[in-house]
Amino acid sequence: MLIGVTTRAISLWVAHERGIPGPVAAYLRLLSSLPKALQEKELTRIRKTDPSMYEGMYQCVFQGASGPGLGVFVLSRGTVFGSDGAVQYDGVYKPSARPGYVDLALHLSVPPGVALVQGVPPQPMSYSFDVNCSFPIRGTELLTVQTPYGPVLAEVKFLRTVPN
């Protein structure tokens, strides 16, 4: 994930089902030829890359105990906002300690009359709750998000960059 490729692509390279693209191979050869101190410096630089590399619009397909859902959210300048059409997502993000991943801290606001995929029936009043999760910034991975109302399986997919 440090070089902006998915874990799936790496798996295909390792299994010799797909060739490593020339620029990636050249970068990896160069990196491996550096002395250890310079390798560490380069890896540190990549991990501390401009936060704008995380910015963009993402799709989240999710499944709870009572059914599926689809939401969209945007990461921009350290904040997150989005919705699944009913529940609103607001929060913050930061680069994860896990290279190539981003950590989200979300506050979900549920309006009256909206059921949750976790099996929570519609409530007469609005309520909210917080969730935390991590996902790969340009890859796709199935992850389990723990919520106060039960787990949700989610797959996050990068859709596009944030316009300047």
C-alpha positions as CSV (number, residue, x, y, z in Angstrom):
1,M,0.0,0.0,0.0
2,L,3.0,2.3,0.4
3,I,3.2,2.7,-3.4
4,G,-0.5,3.1,-4.0
5,V,-1.4,-0.3,-5.2
6,T,-4.0,-2.7,-3.8
7,T,-3.2,-5.9,-1.9
8,R,-5.0,-7.8,-4.6
9,A,-2.5,-6.4,-7.2
10,I,0.4,-7.5,-5.1
11,S,-1.2,-11.0,-4.7
12,L,-1.4,-11.3,-8.4
13,W,2.2,-10.3,-8.8
14,V,3.4,-12.8,-6.2
15,A,1.3,-15.6,-7.8
16,H,2.8,-14.6,-11.2
17,E,-0.7,-14.1,-12.6
18,R,0.2,-10.5,-13.6
19,G,3.4,-8.8,-14.3
20,I,4.7,-6.0,-12.1
21,P,4.3,-2.7,-14.0
22,G,7.7,-1.2,-15.1
23,P,7.5,2.0,-12.9
24,V,6.7,-0.1,-9.8
25,A,9.5,-2.6,-10.5
26,A,12.0,0.3,-11.1
27,Y,11.0,2.0,-7.9
28,L,11.3,-1.2,-5.9
29,R,14.7,-2.0,-7.4
30,L,15.9,1.5,-6.5
31,L,14.5,1.3,-3.0
32,S,16.1,-2.1,-2.4
33,S,19.5,-0.9,-3.7
34,L,19.6,1.9,-1.1
35,P,21.5,1.6,2.2
36,K,19.2,0.7,5.1
37,A,19.3,4.2,6.6
38,L,18.1,5.7,3.3
39,Q,15.4,3.0,2.9
40,E,14.0,3.9,6.3
41,K,14.1,7.6,5.4
42,E,12.2,6.9,2.2
43,L,9.6,4.7,4.0
44,T,9.2,7.4,6.6
45,R,8.7,10.0,3.9
46,I,6.0,7.9,2.2
47,R,4.2,7.3,5.5
48,K,4.1,11.0,6.2
49,T,3.0,11.9,2.7
50,D,0.8,14.9,2.1
51,P,-2.6,14.2,3.7
52,S,-4.3,15.1,0.4
53,M,-3.3,11.6,-0.8
54,Y,-6.2,10.4,1.5
55,E,-8.7,12.9,0.2
56,G,-11.4,11.7,-2.1
57,M,-14.9,10.3,-2.4
58,Y,-15.5,6.8,-1.2
59,Q,-18.3,4.3,-1.6
60,C,-19.2,2.0,1.3
61,V,-21.3,-1.1,0.6
62,F,-22.3,-2.6,4.0
63,Q,-24.2,-5.5,5.4
64,G,-25.7,-5.9,8.9
65,A,-27.9,-8.5,10.6
66,S,-31.1,-7.2,8.9
67,G,-29.8,-6.3,5.4
68,P,-27.6,-4.3,3.1
69,G,-26.9,-0.7,2.7
70,L,-24.9,1.7,0.5
71,G,-23.3,5.0,1.6
72,V,-20.9,7.6,0.2
73,F,-18.4,9.7,2.2
74,V,-15.8,12.3,1.4
75,L,-12.4,12.8,3.1
76,S,-11.2,16.3,2.8
77,R,-8.7,18.4,4.9
78,G,-8.9,16.1,7.9
79,T,-12.7,15.8,8.0
80,V,-15.2,13.2,6.8
81,F,-18.8,13.7,5.8
82,G,-21.3,11.6,4.0
83,S,-24.6,9.7,4.1
84,D,-26.4,6.6,3.1
85,G,-29.5,8.6,2.2
86,A,-30.8,8.7,5.8
87,V,-28.0,8.3,8.3
88,Q,-25.4,11.2,8.2
89,Y,-21.7,10.6,8.8
90,D,-19.4,13.3,10.2
91,G,-16.0,13.0,11.7
92,V,-12.3,13.2,11.3
93,Y,-9.5,11.1,9.7
94,K,-5.8,10.7,9.9
95,P,-3.1,8.4,8.4
96,S,-3.1,5.1,10.1
97,A,0.0,3.5,11.8
98,R,-0.7,0.8,9.3
99,P,0.9,2.0,6.0
100,G,-1.5,2.7,3.2
101,Y,-4.5,2.9,5.5
102,V,-6.5,5.7,7.0
103,D,-8.2,5.8,10.4
104,L,-11.7,7.3,10.7
105,A,-13.5,8.5,13.8
106,L,-17.1,8.9,12.8
107,H,-20.2,10.3,14.4
108,L,-23.4,8.8,12.9
109,S,-26.7,10.7,13.2
110,V,-29.8,8.7,12.8
111,P,-33.1,10.6,12.1
112,P,-36.5,9.6,13.5
113,G,-38.1,6.7,11.7
114,V,-34.9,5.2,10.2
115,A,-34.1,1.5,10.8
116,L,-30.4,0.4,11.0
117,V,-28.9,-2.6,9.1
118,Q,-27.8,-3.9,12.5
119,G,-31.4,-4.7,13.2
120,V,-32.4,-1.6,15.2
121,P,-36.0,-0.8,14.3
122,P,-37.1,2.8,13.5
123,Q,-37.1,5.0,16.6
124,P,-39.5,7.9,17.3
125,M,-36.6,10.3,18.0
126,S,-33.2,11.0,16.5
127,Y,-30.1,9.5,18.1
128,S,-26.4,9.2,17.3
129,F,-23.4,7.0,18.0
130,D,-19.7,6.9,17.3
131,V,-17.7,4.3,15.3
132,N,-14.0,3.9,14.5
133,C,-12.5,2.0,11.6
134,S,-9.5,1.8,9.3
135,F,-9.4,1.0,5.6
136,P,-6.9,1.0,2.7
137,I,-6.9,4.4,0.9
138,R,-6.8,3.1,-2.7
139,G,-7.6,-0.6,-2.3
140,T,-10.7,-2.6,-1.5
141,E,-11.0,-4.7,1.6
142,L,-13.8,-6.3,3.5
143,L,-13.8,-5.1,7.0
144,T,-15.9,-5.5,10.1
145,V,-17.0,-2.3,11.8
146,Q,-18.0,-2.6,15.4
147,T,-20.9,-0.4,16.4
148,P,-22.8,-0.2,19.7
149,Y,-25.7,-2.0,17.9
150,G,-23.7,-4.9,16.5
151,P,-21.1,-5.5,13.8
152,V,-21.4,-4.3,10.2
153,L,-19.4,-5.8,7.3
154,A,-18.3,-3.1,5.0
155,E,-16.3,-2.8,1.8
156,V,-14.9,0.7,1.1
157,K,-14.0,1.7,-2.5
158,F,-12.2,4.8,-3.7
159,L,-14.3,6.6,-6.3
160,R,-12.6,9.8,-7.2
161,T,-10.3,12.6,-6.0
162,V,-11.6,15.8,-4.5
163,P,-11.6,18.6,-7.1
164,N,-9.2,21.5,-6.5
